[in-house]
Each structure stands twice: as C-alpha cells, then as structure tokens.
C-alpha cells in the first residue's frame, strides 16, 4: 500500500469511530487486528475482541471524536497525529468525572495487511484526560493497573 491508501483507511476509521459506528470500523480491520491502548493498558486481537473493546470504549466516551491533522509513513507503517475530544462518563475507572469534554493530543501508529488495518497503537496522555475530567490519575491508574509495587 502507498501512503495515500494508508491515510485514506486511517481517515475512514477516524470517521467511523467519531460516529461511534462499530460495524463501519470493523469493516476496515484485518481479521487478526491488534488494537493497543497503552493509556488504559488494553490490547484487543481479532475482530470479536476489537468489537468488544470499541463498544466498551464508546460506553465510557459516548461523544468520542478524533481529528487527524498530520501523518507520515514508510512502506509498512503510518503514524498520524491530531486531537481527540471526549467526555469521560460512568464509573468504569472507579471515579466520578466532572462531565466536561476533554481535548487531548493523540498519536496513532497503524500497520496494514490485506489492504486493511492490521494494527493500531492509540496513544494519548492519561494524566491530561484525568485532569480535564476532574478525577485523580492515581485512582484511575490503580483501577487500571493495580496498586504500585512498593520498594523493599
């Protein structure tokens, strides 16, 4: 795939996710798709796991919207950057958010297979999300990753 084809697929995925259209998003993914979200410590492989992950994500962030403002690529990988806007809702993370919409820089790395997206590494700053949502980063991290190890 060339860079324009890669970016076109990434842009289509951004539009589908901004509409919270899980079916449209899944149609752009390879059957062995790997979705990684290091801010939440999540990994989903395959279409069924990706469907569950996206459904859970949109339940927590029902107004999720992403804008891709730039990109670079080589013959196998596309990196995009832009901004996400989303409101943390519910109690999935063990905190009560303030209901304000967060705006965060985002960096996304994609790979491709069979003219579809084979992997997505979705990176943003969890601390910035927590700050804008009026919640404790420490509480959210404990919920996501458990208690930190203590030094002996």
C-alpha positions in Angstrom: 0.0 0.0 0.0 1.2 3.5 -0.6 0.9 6.3 1.9 -2.2 7.8 0.4 -4.0 4.5 0.7 -2.8 4.0 4.3 -4.0 7.5 5.3 -7.3 7.0 3.5 -8.0 3.9 5.6 -6.9 5.7 8.8 -9.2 8.6 8.0 -12.1 6.3 7.3 -11.5 4.6 10.6 -11.4 8.1 12.3 -14.8 9.0 10.8 -16.4 5.7 11.8 -15.1 5.9 15.4 -16.2 9.6 15.6 -19.7 8.4 14.7 -19.3 5.5 17.3 -20.1 3.2 14.3 -18.5 -0.1 15.4 -19.7 -2.0 12.4 -18.1 0.5 10.0 -14.9 0.5 12.0 -14.7 -3.3 12.0 -15.1 -3.4 8.2 -11.8 -1.6 7.9 -9.9 -4.1 10.1 -7.9 -7.2 9.2 -9.3 -10.4 10.9 -6.2 -10.5 13.2 -6.3 -6.8 14.0 -4.3 -5.8 17.1 -5.6 -2.7 18.9 -3.4 -1.4 21.7 -4.3 1.4 24.1 -1.3 1.9 26.5 -3.0 4.7 28.5 -5.6 2.1 29.6 -3.3 -1.0 29.4 -5.6 -2.6 26.8 -4.9 -5.0 23.9 -7.6 -6.5 21.7 -6.7 -9.0 19.0 -9.1 -10.2 16.3 -12.5 -8.8 15.3 -14.5 -10.1 18.2 -12.1 -8.6 20.8 -12.0 -5.3 18.8 -15.8 -5.1 18.7 -16.0 -5.6 22.5 -13.2 -3.1 23.1 -14.8 -0.4 20.9 -18.2 -1.0 22.4 -16.8 -0.6 25.9 -14.8 2.4 24.9 -17.8 4.2 23.4 -19.8 3.4 26.5 -17.2 5.3 28.6 -16.7 8.1 25.9 -20.0 8.4 24.1 -19.1 11.6 22.3 -15.6 10.5 21.2 -14.3 12.4 18.2 -10.9 12.3 16.6 -9.3 14.7 14.0 -6.2 13.6 12.2 -4.1 16.7 11.4 -0.9 15.2 10.1 0.8 12.0 9.1 4.0 10.3 8.0 4.7 6.9 6.6 7.2 4.4 5.3 6.3 1.4 3.2 4.7 -0.5 6.1 3.7 1.9 8.8 1.6 5.1 9.1 1.9 7.5 12.0 -0.9 10.0 12.5 -1.3 12.8 15.0 -4.2 15.1 15.8 -6.6 15.7 18.6 -9.3 13.7 20.4 -12.3 15.2 22.1 -14.2 13.0 24.5 -16.2 13.1 27.7 -15.4 10.5 30.4 -18.7 9.1 31.7 -19.8 6.3 34.0 -17.7 4.6 36.7 -15.6 2.2 34.6 -12.5 3.7 36.1 -13.7 3.9 39.7 -14.1 7.7 39.8 -16.8 10.2 39.2 -15.9 12.5 36.3 -17.0 16.2 36.1 -18.8 15.8 32.8 -16.5 18.2 30.9 -15.3 17.3 27.4 -11.5 16.7 27.3 -9.4 17.8 24.4 -6.1 15.9 24.0 -3.3 15.4 21.5 -3.2 11.9 20.1 -0.6 9.9 18.2 -1.7 6.7 16.4 0.6 4.2 14.7 -1.0 1.9 12.1 0.2 -1.2 10.2 -1.6 -2.8 7.3 -2.3 -6.2 5.8 -4.6 -7.4 3.0 -5.4 -3.7 2.2 -6.9 -3.4 5.7 -5.7 -2.0 9.1 -3.7 -4.7 10.8 -2.8 -2.8 14.0 -3.4 0.4 15.8 -1.4 1.8 18.7 -3.5 4.6 20.1 -1.5 6.9 22.4 -2.6 9.8 24.5 -1.8 11.2 27.9 -4.0 9.6 30.6 -3.0 12.2 33.2 -4.2 15.0 30.9 -7.5 13.1 30.4 -7.9 12.7 34.2 -7.1 16.4 34.9 -9.6 17.7 32.4 -12.2 15.2 33.6 -11.7 16.3 37.2 -10.5 12.9 38.5 -7.5 11.5 40.2 -4.9 10.0 37.9 -3.7 7.9 40.8 -7.1 6.4 41.4 -7.7 5.7 37.7 -4.2 4.1 37.4 -4.9 1.9 40.5 -8.2 0.7 38.9 -6.5 0.0 35.6 -3.1 -1.4 36.7 -3.5 -2.3 40.4 -1.5 -0.9 43.3 2.1 0.1 42.5 4.8 -2.2 43.9 6.5 -0.8 47.0 10.2 -0.6 47.4 11.7 -3.0 49.9 
